[in-house]
């Protein structure tokens, strides 16, 4: 059985938690930050868990993500 090619963009954007959940970076923190509150910006900085529906396609794109 040949190895599957990983989608490199997917591999760079996601990682696995210790329990095997997929983690992603939060949105809305790259620009237009001056009018957002500090509390809001701190919330954006945290990593977030990927929803189960999206996790399936991400695992297909990057099958060796956890290795």
CHARMM internal coordinates of N, CA and C (Angstrom, degrees):
IC EDIT
DIST 1 N 1 CA 1.4647
DIST 1 CA 1 C 1.5360
ANGL 1 N 1 CA 1 C 109.03
DIST 1 C 2 N 1.3221
ANGL 1 CA 1 C 2 N 117.95
DIHE 1 N 1 CA 1 C 2 N 124.02
DIST 2 N 2 CA 1.4688
ANGL 1 C 2 N 2 CA 119.49
DIHE 1 CA 1 C 2 N 2 CA -179.36
DIST 2 CA 2 C 1.5269
ANGL 2 N 2 CA 2 C 111.86
DIHE 1 C 2 N 2 CA 2 C -74.16
DIST 2 C 3 N 1.3158
ANGL 2 CA 2 C 3 N 114.87
DIHE 2 N 2 CA 2 C 3 N 158.79
DIST 3 N 3 CA 1.4632
ANGL 2 C 3 N 3 CA 120.04
DIHE 2 CA 2 C 3 N 3 CA 176.75
DIST 3 CA 3 C 1.5275
ANGL 3 N 3 CA 3 C 109.36
DIHE 2 C 3 N 3 CA 3 C -72.60
DIST 3 C 4 N 1.3221
ANGL 3 CA 3 C 4 N 115.99
DIHE 3 N 3 CA 3 C 4 N 151.83
DIST 4 N 4 CA 1.4696
ANGL 3 C 4 N 4 CA 121.69
DIHE 3 CA 3 C 4 N 4 CA 179.24
DIST 4 CA 4 C 1.5191
ANGL 4 N 4 CA 4 C 107.88
DIHE 3 C 4 N 4 CA 4 C -93.84
DIST 4 C 5 N 1.3291
ANGL 4 CA 4 C 5 N 117.20
DIHE 4 N 4 CA 4 C 5 N 139.29
DIST 5 N 5 CA 1.4656
ANGL 4 C 5 N 5 CA 120.62
DIHE 4 CA 4 C 5 N 5 CA 178.71
DIST 5 CA 5 C 1.5273
ANGL 5 N 5 CA 5 C 109.26
DIHE 4 C 5 N 5 CA 5 C -78.24
DIST 5 C 6 N 1.3059
ANGL 5 CA 5 C 6 N 115.49
DIHE 5 N 5 CA 5 C 6 N 130.45
DIST 6 N 6 CA 1.4655
ANGL 5 C 6 N 6 CA 120.96
DIHE 5 CA 5 C 6 N 6 CA 177.93
DIST 6 CA 6 C 1.5158
ANGL 6 N 6 CA 6 C 110.04
DIHE 5 C 6 N 6 CA 6 C -84.28
DIST 6 C 7 N 1.3196
ANGL 6 CA 6 C 7 N 116.22
DIHE 6 N 6 CA 6 C 7 N 145.17
DIST 7 N 7 CA 1.4599
ANGL 6 C 7 N 7 CA 121.54
DIHE 6 CA 6 C 7 N 7 CA 173.36
DIST 7 CA 7 C 1.5283
ANGL 7 N 7 CA 7 C 106.56
DIHE 6 C 7 N 7 CA 7 C -80.05
DIST 7 C 8 N 1.3210
ANGL 7 CA 7 C 8 N 117.50
DIHE 7 N 7 CA 7 C 8 N 112.04
DIST 8 N 8 CA 1.4613
ANGL 7 C 8 N 8 CA 121.94
DIHE 7 CA 7 C 8 N 8 CA -170.83
DIST 8 CA 8 C 1.5261
ANGL 8 N 8 CA 8 C 112.86
DIHE 7 C 8 N 8 CA 8 C -65.59
DIST 8 C 9 N 1.3385
ANGL 8 CA 8 C 9 N 117.29
DIHE 8 N 8 CA 8 C 9 N -33.13
DIST 9 N 9 CA 1.4602
ANGL 8 C 9 N 9 CA 119.92
DIHE 8 CA 8 C 9 N 9 CA 177.58
DIST 9 CA 9 C 1.5189
ANGL 9 N 9 CA 9 C 111.52
DIHE 8 C 9 N 9 CA 9 C -64.49
DIST 9 C 10 N 1.3333
ANGL 9 CA 9 C 10 N 116.26
DIHE 9 N 9 CA 9 C 10 N -40.53
DIST 10 N 10 CA 1.4608
ANGL 9 C 10 N 10 CA 121.31
DIHE 9 CA 9 C 10 N 10 CA 177.52
DIST 10 CA 10 C 1.5173
ANGL 10 N 10 CA 10 C 110.39
DIHE 9 C 10 N 10 CA 10 C -65.86
DIST 10 C 11 N 1.3071
ANGL 10 CA 10 C 11 N 116.26
DIHE 10 N 10 CA 10 C 11 N -41.82
DIST 11 N 11 CA 1.4529
ANGL 10 C 11 N 11 CA 121.25
DIHE 10 CA 10 C 11 N 11 CA -177.68
DIST 11 CA 11 C 1.5346
ANGL 11 N 11 CA 11 C 112.06
DIHE 10 C 11 N 11 CA 11 C -63.12
DIST 11 C 12 N 1.3232
ANGL 11 CA 11 C 12 N 116.65
DIHE 11 N 11 CA 11 C 12 N -32.92
DIST 12 N 12 CA 1.4589
ANGL 11 C 12 N 12 CA 120.79
DIHE 11 CA 11 C 12 N 12 CA -179.88
DIST 12 CA 12 C 1.5342
ANGL 12 N 12 CA 12 C 112.44
DIHE 11 C 12 N 12 CA 12 C -78.80
DIST 12 C 13 N 1.3218
ANGL 12 CA 12 C 13 N 117.59
DIHE 12 N 12 CA 12 C 13 N -25.85
DIST 13 N 13 CA 1.4655
ANGL 12 C 13 N 13 CA 120.86
DIHE 12 CA 12 C 13 N 13 CA -173.54
DIST 13 CA 13 C 1.5232
ANGL 13 N 13 CA 13 C 114.34
DIHE 12 C 13 N 13 CA 13 C -90.45
DIST 13 C 14 N 1.3197
ANGL 13 CA 13 C 14 N 117.65
DIHE 13 N 13 CA 13 C 14 N -18.36
DIST 14 N 14 CA 1.4628
ANGL 13 C 14 N 14 CA 120.60
DIHE 13 CA 13 C 14 N 14 CA -174.92
DIST 14 CA 14 C 1.5181
ANGL 14 N 14 CA 14 C 111.11
DIHE 13 C 14 N 14 CA 14 C -127.25
DIST 14 C 15 N 1.3555
ANGL 14 CA 14 C 15 N 114.47
DIHE 14 N 14 CA 14 C 15 N 153.93
DIST 15 N 15 CA 1.4590
ANGL 14 C 15 N 15 CA 119.48
DIHE 14 CA 14 C 15 N 15 CA 173.71
DIST 15 CA 15 C 1.5189
ANGL 15 N 15 CA 15 C 108.79
DIHE 14 C 15 N 15 CA 15 C -144.91
DIST 15 C 16 N 1.3169
ANGL 15 CA 15 C 16 N 116.81
DIHE 15 N 15 CA 15 C 16 N 167.30
DIST 16 N 16 CA 1.4546
ANGL 15 C 16 N 16 CA 121.23
DIHE 15 CA 15 C 16 N 16 CA -178.75
DIST 16 CA 16 C 1.5175
ANGL 16 N 16 CA 16 C 110.63
DIHE 15 C 16 N 16 CA 16 C -98.13
DIST 16 C 17 N 1.3235
ANGL 16 CA 16 C 17 N 115.29
DIHE 16 N 16 CA 16 C 17 N 144.25
DIST 17 N 17 CA 1.4585
ANGL 16 C 17 N 17 CA 119.76
DIHE 16 CA 16 C 17 N 17 CA 173.23
DIST 17 CA 17 C 1.5294
ANGL 17 N 17 CA 17 C 108.10
DIHE 16 C 17 N 17 CA 17 C -82.54
DIST 17 C 18 N 1.3074
ANGL 17 CA 17 C 18 N 116.84
DIHE 17 N 17 CA 17 C 18 N 176.96
DIST 18 N 18 CA 1.4607
ANGL 17 C 18 N 18 CA 121.08
DIHE 17 CA 17 C 18 N 18 CA 179.09
DIST 18 CA 18 C 1.5105
ANGL 18 N 18 CA 18 C 112.82
DIHE 17 C 18 N 18 CA 18 C -64.19
DIST 18 C 19 N 1.3350
ANGL 18 CA 18 C 19 N 116.66
DIHE 18 N 18 CA 18 C 19 N -29.09
DIST 19 N 19 CA 1.4659
ANGL 18 C 19 N 19 CA 120.72
DIHE 18 CA 18 C 19 N 19 CA -179.61
DIST 19 CA 19 C 1.5285
ANGL 19 N 19 CA 19 C 112.63
DIHE 18 C 19 N 19 CA 19 C -91.86
DIST 19 C 20 N 1.3475
ANGL 19 CA 19 C 20 N 117.00
DIHE 19 N 19 CA 19 C 20 N 2.07
DIST 20 N 20 CA 1.4602
ANGL 19 C 20 N 20 CA 120.41
DIHE 19 CA 19 C 20 N 20 CA 175.79
DIST 20 CA 20 C 1.5200
ANGL 20 N 20 CA 20 C 115.41
DIHE 19 C 20 N 20 CA 20 C 95.62
DIST 20 C 21 N 1.3403
ANGL 20 CA 20 C 21 N 117.61
DIHE 20 N 20 CA 20 C 21 N 6.25
DIST 21 N 21 CA 1.4630
ANGL 20 C 21 N 21 CA 119.73
DIHE 20 CA 20 C 21 N 21 CA 177.41
DIST 21 CA 21 C 1.5234
ANGL 21 N 21 CA 21 C 109.55
DIHE 20 C 21 N 21 CA 21 C -82.11
DIST 21 C 22 N 1.3314
ANGL 21 CA 21 C 22 N 116.40
DIHE 21 N 21 CA 21 C 22 N 150.76
DIST 22 N 22 CA 1.4630
ANGL 21 C 22 N 22 CA 121.00
DIHE 21 CA 21 C 22 N 22 CA 177.67
DIST 22 CA 22 C 1.5230
ANGL 22 N 22 CA 22 C 109.61
DIHE 21 C 22 N 22 CA 22 C -83.94
DIST 22 C 23 N 1.3235
ANGL 22 CA 22 C 23 N 116.09
DIHE 22 N 22 CA 22 C 23 N 134.14
DIST 23 N 23 CA 1.4564
ANGL 22 C 23 N 23 CA 121.49
DIHE 22 CA 22 C 23 N 23 CA 179.55
DIST 23 CA 23 C 1.5165
ANGL 23 N 23 CA 23 C 109.58
DIHE 22 C 23 N 23 CA 23 C -114.39
DIST 23 C 24 N 1.3294
ANGL 23 CA 23 C 24 N 115.56
DIHE 23 N 23 CA 23 C 24 N 147.68
DIST 24 N 24 CA 1.4529
ANGL 23 C 24 N 24 CA 121.21
DIHE 23 CA 23 C 24 N 24 CA 179.01
DIST 24 CA 24 C 1.5184
ANGL 24 N 24 CA 24 C 109.26
DIHE 23 C 24 N 24 CA 24 C -136.01
DIST 24 C 25 N 1.3133
ANGL 24 CA 24 C 25 N 116.03
DIHE 24 N 24 CA 24 C 25 N 163.07
DIST 25 N 25 CA 1.4577
ANGL 24 C 25 N 25 CA 122.48
DIHE 24 CA 24 C 25 N 25 CA 177.46
DIST 25 CA 25 C 1.5321
ANGL 25 N 25 CA 25 C 107.68
DIHE 24 C 25 N 25 CA 25 C -80.58
DIST 25 C 26 N 1.3230
ANGL 25 CA 25 C 26 N 116.59
DIHE 25 N 25 CA 25 C 26 N 147.02
DIST 26 N 26 CA 1.4525
ANGL 25 C 26 N 26 CA 120.73
DIHE 25 CA 25 C 26 N 26 CA 178.34
DIST 26 CA 26 C 1.5153
ANGL 26 N 26 CA 26 C 112.03
DIHE 25 C 26 N 26 CA 26 C -76.24
DIST 26 C 27 N 1.3041
ANGL 26 CA 26 C 27 N 116.27
DIHE 26 N 26 CA 26 C 27 N 154.33
DIST 27 N 27 CA 1.4641
ANGL 26 C 27 N 27 CA 121.66
DIHE 26 CA 26 C 27 N 27 CA 178.87
DIST 27 CA 27 C 1.5246
ANGL 27 N 27 CA 27 C 110.11
DIHE 26 C 27 N 27 CA 27 C -90.23
DIST 27 C 28 N 1.3275
ANGL 27 CA 27 C 28 N 116.46
DIHE 27 N 27 CA 27 C 28 N 177.99
DIST 28 N 28 CA 1.4718
ANGL 27 C 28 N 28 CA 125.39
DIHE 27 CA 27 C 28 N 28 CA 172.55
DIST 28 CA 28 C 1.5251
ANGL 28 N 28 CA 28 C 114.59
DIHE 27 C 28 N 28 CA 28 C 68.74
DIST 28 C 29 N 1.3252
ANGL 28 CA 28 C 29 N 119.54
DIHE 28 N 28 CA 28 C 29 N 27.21
DIST 29 N 29 CA 1.4648
ANGL 28 C 29 N 29 CA 118.65
DIHE 28 CA 28 C 29 N 29 CA -179.52
DIST 29 CA 29 C 1.5212
ANGL 29 N 29 CA 29 C 113.57
DIHE 28 C 29 N 29 CA 29 C -125.72
DIST 29 C 30 N 1.3290
ANGL 29 CA 29 C 30 N 116.85
DIHE 29 N 29 CA 29 C 30 N 13.98
DIST 30 N 30 CA 1.4533
ANGL 29 C 30 N 30 CA 118.43
DIHE 29 CA 29 C 30 N 30 CA -177.04
DIST 30 CA 30 C 1.5331
ANGL 30 N 30 CA 30 C 113.86
DIHE 29 C 30 N 30 CA 30 C -94.53
DIST 30 C 31 N 1.3171
ANGL 30 CA 30 C 31 N 118.41
DIHE 30 N 30 CA 30 C 31 N -30.17
DIST 31 N 31 CA 1.4637
ANGL 30 C 31 N 31 CA 119.95
DIHE 30 CA 30 C 31 N 31 CA -179.08
DIST 31 CA 31 C 1.5290
ANGL 31 N 31 CA 31 C 110.05
DIHE 30 C 31 N 31 CA 31 C -156.85
DIST 31 C 32 N 1.3394
ANGL 31 CA 31 C 32 N 116.16
DIHE 31 N 31 CA 31 C 32 N 173.81
DIST 32 N 32 CA 1.4781
ANGL 31 C 32 N 32 CA 123.23
DIHE 31 CA 31 C 32 N 32 CA -176.25
DIST 32 CA 32 C 1.5298
ANGL 32 N 32 CA 32 C 111.35
DIHE 31 C 32 N 32 CA 32 C 57.80
DIST 32 C 33 N 1.3304
ANGL 32 CA 32 C 33 N 115.94
DIHE 32 N 32 CA 32 C 33 N 43.81
DIST 33 N 33 CA 1.4586
ANGL 32 C 33 N 33 CA 120.27
DIHE 32 CA 32 C 33 N 33 CA -174.76
DIST 33 CA 33 C 1.5248
ANGL 33 N 33 CA 33 C 113.37
DIHE 32 C 33 N 33 CA 33 C -92.12
DIST 33 C 34 N 1.3342
ANGL 33 CA 33 C 34 N 117.82
DIHE 33 N 33 CA 33 C 34 N -12.98
DIST 34 N 34 CA 1.4620
ANGL 33 C 34 N 34 CA 118.66
DIHE 33 CA 33 C 34 N 34 CA -171.09
DIST 34 CA 34 C 1.5293
ANGL 34 N 34 CA 34 C 113.17
DIHE 33 C 34 N 34 CA 34 C -69.39
DIST 34 C 35 N 1.3232
ANGL 34 CA 34 C 35 N 119.24
DIHE 34 N 34 CA 34 C 35 N -25.94
DIST 35 N 35 CA 1.4605
ANGL 34 C 35 N 35 CA 119.38
DIHE 34 CA 34 C 35 N 35 CA 179.90
DIST 35 CA 35 C 1.5280
ANGL 35 N 35 CA 35 C 112.82
DIHE 34 C 35 N 35 CA 35 C -95.81
DIST 35 C 36 N 1.3341
ANGL 35 CA 35 C 36 N 117.66
DIHE 35 N 35 CA 35 C 36 N -3.27
DIST 36 N 36 CA 1.4643
ANGL 35 C 36 N 36 CA 120.93
DIHE 35 CA 35 C 36 N 36 CA 179.06
DIST 36 CA 36 C 1.5207
ANGL 36 N 36 CA 36 C 109.44
DIHE 35 C 36 N 36 CA 36 C -88.54
DIST 36 C 37 N 1.3290
ANGL 36 CA 36 C 37 N 116.00
DIHE 36 N 36 CA 36 C 37 N 145.74
DIST 37 N 37 CA 1.4668
ANGL 36 C 37 N 37 CA 119.85
DIHE 36 CA 36 C 37 N 37 CA -178.34
DIST 37 CA 37 C 1.5276
ANGL 37 N 37 CA 37 C 110.35
DIHE 36 C 37 N 37 CA 37 C -73.14
DIST 37 C 38 N 1.3142
ANGL 37 CA 37 C 38 N 115.64
DIHE 37 N 37 CA 37 C 38 N 159.22
DIST 38 N 38 CA 1.4626
ANGL 37 C 38 N 38 CA 121.48
DIHE 37 CA 37 C 38 N 38 CA -179.64
DIST 38 CA 38 C 1.5262
ANGL 38 N 38 CA 38 C 110.24
DIHE 37 C 38 N 38 CA 38 C -62.93
DIST 38 C 39 N 1.3194
ANGL 38 CA 38 C 39 N 116.66
DIHE 38 N 38 CA 38 C 39 N -36.62
DIST 39 N 39 CA 1.4648
ANGL 38 C 39 N 39 CA 121.32
DIHE 38 CA 38 C 39 N 39 CA 179.36
DIST 39 CA 39 C 1.5308
ANGL 39 N 39 CA 39 C 110.69
DIHE 38 C 39 N 39 CA 39 C -63.01
DIST 39 C 40 N 1.3225
ANGL 39 CA 39 C 40 N 114.96
DIHE 39 N 39 CA 39 C 40 N -42.37
DIST 40 N 40 CA 1.4554
ANGL 39 C 40 N 40 CA 120.92
DIHE 39 CA 39 C 40 N 40 CA 179.96
DIST 40 CA 40 C 1.5324
ANGL 40 N 40 CA 40 C 110.63
DIHE 39 C 40 N 40 CA 40 C -64.75
DIST 40 C 41 N 1.3274
ANGL 40 CA 40 C 41 N 116.37
DIHE 40 N 40 CA 40 C 41 N -43.05
DIST 41 N 41 CA 1.4652
ANGL 40 C 41 N 41 CA 121.22
DIHE 40 CA 40 C 41 N 41 CA -178.78
DIST 41 CA 41 C 1.5250
ANGL 41 N 41 CA 41 C 111.53
DIHE 40 C 41 N 41 CA 41 C -66.73
DIST 41 C 42 N 1.3269
ANGL 41 CA 41 C 42 N 117.43
DIHE 41 N 41 CA 41 C 42 N -36.66
DIST 42 N 42 CA 1.4637
ANGL 41 C 42 N 42 CA 120.89
DIHE 41 CA 41 C 42 N 42 CA 176.99
DIST 42 CA 42 C 1.5252
ANGL 42 N 42 CA 42 C 110.43
DIHE 41 C 42 N 42 CA 42 C -63.91
DIST 42 C 43 N 1.3192
ANGL 42 CA 42 C 43 N 115.92
DIHE 42 N 42 CA 42 C 43 N -37.42
DIST 43 N 43 CA 1.4649
ANGL 42 C 43 N 43 CA 120.39
DIHE 42 CA 42 C 43 N 43 CA 178.33
DIST 43 CA 43 C 1.5131
ANGL 43 N 43 CA 43 C 112.22
DIHE 42 C 43 N 43 CA 43 C -65.37
DIST 43 C 44 N 1.3262
ANGL 43 CA 43 C 44 N 116.47
DIHE 43 N 43 CA 43 C 44 N -36.76
DIST 44 N 44 CA 1.4648
ANGL 43 C 44 N 44 CA 120.97
DIHE 43 CA 43 C 44 N 44 CA 179.11
DIST 44 CA 44 C 1.5240
ANGL 44 N 44 CA 44 C 111.54
DIHE 43 C 44 N 44 CA 44 C -67.71
DIST 44 C 45 N 1.3218
ANGL 44 CA 44 C 45 N 116.98
DIHE 44 N 44 CA 44 C 45 N -28.88
DIST 45 N 45 CA 1.4657
ANGL 44 C 45 N 45 CA 121.31
DIHE 44 CA 44 C 45 N 45 CA -174.63
DIST 45 CA 45 C 1.5266
ANGL 45 N 45 CA 45 C 112.75
DIHE 44 C 45 N 45 CA 45 C -70.95
DIST 45 C 46 N 1.3138
ANGL 45 CA 45 C 46 N 117.48
DIHE 45 N 45 CA 45 C 46 N -20.26
DIST 46 N 46 CA 1.4610
ANGL 45 C 46 N 46 CA 121.11
DIHE 45 CA 45 C 46 N 46 CA -176.87
DIST 46 CA 46 C 1.5297
ANGL 46 N 46 CA 46 C 111.20
DIHE 45 C 46 N 46 CA 46 C -75.53
DIST 46 C 47 N 1.3294
ANGL 46 CA 46 C 47 N 115.21
DIHE 46 N 46 CA 46 C 47 N 149.15
DIST 47 N 47 CA 1.4649
ANGL 46 C 47 N 47 CA 119.21
DIHE 46 CA 46 C 47 N 47 CA 174.93
DIST 47 CA 47 C 1.5256
ANGL 47 N 47 CA 47 C 108.37
DIHE 46 C 47 N 47 CA 47 C -76.42
DIST 47 C 48 N 1.3225
ANGL 47 CA 47 C 48 N 115.84
DIHE 47 N 47 CA 47 C 48 N 151.06
DIST 48 N 48 CA 1.4483
ANGL 47 C 48 N 48 CA 120.59
DIHE 47 CA 47 C 48 N 48 CA -177.15
DIST 48 CA 48 C 1.5139
ANGL 48 N 48 CA 48 C 110.03
DIHE 47 C 48 N 48 CA 48 C -125.82
DIST 48 C 49 N 1.3162
ANGL 48 CA 48 C 49 N 115.82
DIHE 48 N 48 CA 48 C 49 N 152.93
DIST 49 N 49 CA 1.4643
ANGL 48 C 49 N 49 CA 121.59
DIHE 48 CA 48 C 49 N 49 CA -179.59
DIST 49 CA 49 C 1.5226
ANGL 49 N 49 CA 49 C 108.79
DIHE 48 C 49 N 49 CA 49 C -82.24
DIST 49 C 50 N 1.3211
ANGL 49 CA 49 C 50 N 116.01
DIHE 49 N 49 CA 49 C 50 N 137.70
DIST 50 N 50 CA 1.4667
ANGL 49 C 50 N 50 CA 122.10
DIHE 49 CA 49 C 50 N 50 CA 178.92
DIST 50 CA 50 C 1.5324
ANGL 50 N 50 CA 50 C 108.65
DIHE 49 C 50 N 50 CA 50 C -76.02
DIST 50 C 51 N 1.3293
ANGL 50 CA 50 C 51 N 117.30
DIHE 50 N 50 CA 50 C 51 N 140.44
DIST 51 N 51 CA 1.4638
ANGL 50 C 51 N 51 CA 121.11
DIHE 50 CA 50 C 51 N 51 CA 178.15
DIST 51 CA 51 C 1.5248
ANGL 51 N 51 CA 51 C 110.31
DIHE 50 C 51 N 51 CA 51 C -65.94
DIST 51 C 52 N 1.3158
ANGL 51 CA 51 C 52 N 116.36
DIHE 51 N 51 CA 51 C 52 N 154.58
DIST 52 N 52 CA 1.4666
ANGL 51 C 52 N 52 CA 120.93
DIHE 51 CA 51 C 52 N 52 CA -174.88
DIST 52 CA 52 C 1.5269
ANGL 52 N 52 CA 52 C 112.38
DIHE 51 C 52 N 52 CA 52 C -62.87
DIST 52 C 53 N 1.3394
ANGL 52 CA 52 C 53 N 116.97
DIHE 52 N 52 CA 52 C 53 N -33.65
DIST 53 N 53 CA 1.4635
ANGL 52 C 53 N 53 CA 119.82
DIHE 52 CA 52 C 53 N 53 CA 179.64
DIST 53 CA 53 C 1.5195
ANGL 53 N 53 CA 53 C 112.36
DIHE 52 C 53 N 53 CA 53 C -65.63
DIST 53 C 54 N 1.3316
ANGL 53 CA 53 C 54 N 116.28
DIHE 53 N 53 CA 53 C 54 N -39.57
DIST 54 N 54 CA 1.4621
ANGL 53 C 54 N 54 CA 120.41
DIHE 53 CA 53 C 54 N 54 CA 179.20
DIST 54 CA 54 C 1.5191
ANGL 54 N 54 CA 54 C 111.97
DIHE 53 C 54 N 54 CA 54 C -78.81
DIST 54 C 55 N 1.3128
ANGL 54 CA 54 C 55 N 116.87
DIHE 54 N 54 CA 54 C 55 N -28.58
DIST 55 N 55 CA 1.4683
ANGL 54 C 55 N 55 CA 121.27
DIHE 54 CA 54 C 55 N 55 CA -176.71
DIST 55 CA 55 C 1.5300
ANGL 55 N 55 CA 55 C 111.22
DIHE 54 C 55 N 55 CA 55 C -61.57
DIST 55 C 56 N 1.3066
ANGL 55 CA 55 C 56 N 116.59
DIHE 55 N 55 CA 55 C 56 N -34.30
DIST 56 N 56 CA 1.4664
ANGL 55 C 56 N 56 CA 120.73
DIHE 55 CA 55 C 56 N 56 CA -178.84
DIST 56 CA 56 C 1.5301
ANGL 56 N 56 CA 56 C 111.36
DIHE 55 C 56 N 56 CA 56 C -61.31
DIST 56 C 57 N 1.3396
ANGL 56 CA 56 C 57 N 116.67
DIHE 56 N 56 CA 56 C 57 N -46.77
DIST 57 N 57 CA 1.4631
ANGL 56 C 57 N 57 CA 119.75
DIHE 56 CA 56 C 57 N 57 CA -178.76
DIST 57 CA 57 C 1.5227
ANGL 57 N 57 CA 57 C 111.66
DIHE 56 C 57 N 57 CA 57 C -72.04
DIST 57 C 58 N 1.3335
ANGL 57 CA 57 C 58 N 117.39
DIHE 57 N 57 CA 57 C 58 N -30.92
DIST 58 N 58 CA 1.4657
ANGL 57 C 58 N 58 CA 120.60
DIHE 57 CA 57 C 58 N 58 CA 178.04
DIST 58 CA 58 C 1.5242
ANGL 58 N 58 CA 58 C 110.13
DIHE 57 C 58 N 58 CA 58 C -68.29
DIST 58 C 59 N 1.3232
ANGL 58 CA 58 C 59 N 116.77
DIHE 58 N 58 CA 58 C 59 N -42.24
DIST 59 N 59 CA 1.4732
ANGL 58 C 59 N 59 CA 120.24
DIHE 58 CA 58 C 59 N 59 CA 178.41
DIST 59 CA 59 C 1.5213
ANGL 59 N 59 CA 59 C 111.24
DIHE 58 C 59 N 59 CA 59 C -64.60
DIST 59 C 60 N 1.3187
ANGL 59 CA 59 C 60 N 117.05
DIHE 59 N 59 CA 59 C 60 N -30.57
DIST 60 N 60 CA 1.4608
ANGL 59 C 60 N 60 CA 120.78
DIHE 59 CA 59 C 60 N 60 CA 177.49
DIST 60 CA 60 C 1.5333
ANGL 60 N 60 CA 60 C 110.55
DIHE 59 C 60 N 60 CA 60 C -70.53
DIST 60 C 61 N 1.3369
ANGL 60 CA 60 C 61 N 116.10
DIHE 60 N 60 CA 60 C 61 N -38.52
DIST 61 N 61 CA 1.4654
ANGL 60 C 61 N 61 CA 121.31
DIHE 60 CA 60 C 61 N 61 CA 179.38
DIST 61 CA 61 C 1.5281
ANGL 61 N 61 CA 61 C 112.91
DIHE 60 C 61 N 61 CA 61 C -71.83
DIST 61 C 62 N 1.3346
ANGL 61 CA 61 C 62 N 116.07
DIHE 61 N 61 CA 61 C 62 N -33.84
DIST 62 N 62 CA 1.4709
ANGL 61 C 62 N 62 CA 120.01
DIHE 61 CA 61 C 62 N 62 CA -177.87
DIST 62 CA 62 C 1.5334
ANGL 62 N 62 CA 62 C 109.47
DIHE 61 C 62 N 62 CA 62 C -130.86
DIST 62 C 63 N 1.3256
ANGL 62 CA 62 C 63 N 116.48
DIHE 62 N 62 CA 62 C 63 N 76.75
DIST 63 N 63 CA 1.4693
ANGL 62 C 63 N 63 CA 119.79
DIHE 62 CA 62 C 63 N 63 CA -174.49
DIST 63 CA 63 C 1.5263
ANGL 63 N 63 CA 63 C 114.11
DIHE 62 C 63 N 63 CA 63 C -67.19
DIST 63 C 64 N 1.3150
ANGL 63 CA 63 C 64 N 118.50
DIHE 63 N 63 CA 63 C 64 N -21.23
DIST 64 N 64 CA 1.4713
ANGL 63 C 64 N 64 CA 120.81
DIHE 63 CA 63 C 64 N 64 CA -177.66
DIST 64 CA 64 C 1.5167
ANGL 64 N 64 CA 64 C 111.83
DIHE 63 C 64 N 64 CA 64 C -105.51
DIST 64 C 65 N 1.3143
ANGL 64 CA 64 C 65 N 117.37
DIHE 64 N 64 CA 64 C 65 N 24.89
DIST 65 N 65 CA 1.4593
ANGL 64 C 65 N 65 CA 122.81
DIHE 64 CA 64 C 65 N 65 CA -174.37
DIST 65 CA 65 C 1.5257
ANGL 65 N 65 CA 65 C 112.85
DIHE 64 C 65 N 65 CA 65 C -59.16
DIST 65 C 66 N 1.2935
ANGL 65 CA 65 C 66 N 117.38
DIHE 65 N 65 CA 65 C 66 N -41.10
DIST 66 N 66 CA 1.4608
ANGL 65 C 66 N 66 CA 120.47
DIHE 65 CA 65 C 66 N 66 CA -176.63
DIST 66 CA 66 C 1.5152
ANGL 66 N 66 CA 66 C 114.84
DIHE 65 C 66 N 66 CA 66 C -85.84
DIST 66 C 67 N 1.3131
ANGL 66 CA 66 C 67 N 118.78
DIHE 66 N 66 CA 66 C 67 N -1.25
DIST 67 N 67 CA 1.4651
ANGL 66 C 67 N 67 CA 121.45
DIHE 66 CA 66 C 67 N 67 CA -174.62
DIST 67 CA 67 C 1.5082
ANGL 67 N 67 CA 67 C 111.99
DIHE 66 C 67 N 67 CA 67 C -88.05
END
COOR INIT
IC SEED 1 N 1 CA 1 C
IC BUILD
